[in-house]
């Protein structure tokens, strides 16, 4: 039964025209759904009830749970910003506008959030919204390289999935690329790292 047998397990319907982002909580019990109407819905997968609706103020283009499930990062909104939400009470811990982040990923220890902003900037944020290191990331000679996904290999290396078909890992302490993987001819639109890393 289930996905392996091609059987529909859950079907959720929203009033928004489009669902733009999804993120499953670390416990596997709550699904965060980002929509184009500016709302992020937290859904209990067992009951299919909406636990909480977060008002983001504009299209929610990216979502990421902290490793402990206590916080949810959401990107987008009318000011193209980044918001850190408390999962417990639905209150915004911090918000920074004008970033236009297109991909988000929490560090394994939950102390930093990586955001790739529209263009070529990678920026690290602390859990209180304070800005950390940032760098321009245009690997190779292709100035058109654009990032679609982020994933941490470990606490020091951040993997980026690019429009050029490459996956490039950066050392976040030096901001230098140290690993390149020629994934395929098309863009790398999804990344997943095993529990053992690389």
PyMOL commands that set and color helices and strands:
alter all, ss='L'
color gray80, all
select helices_A, chain A and resi 3-5
alter helices_A, ss='H'
color red, helices_A
select strands_A, chain A and resi 19-24+30-35+39-44+50-55+60-65+71-76+81-86+92-96+101-106+112-117+121-126+131-136+147-152+157-162+166-171+176-182
alter strands_A, ss='S'
color yellow, strands_A
deselect
rebuild
show_as cartoon
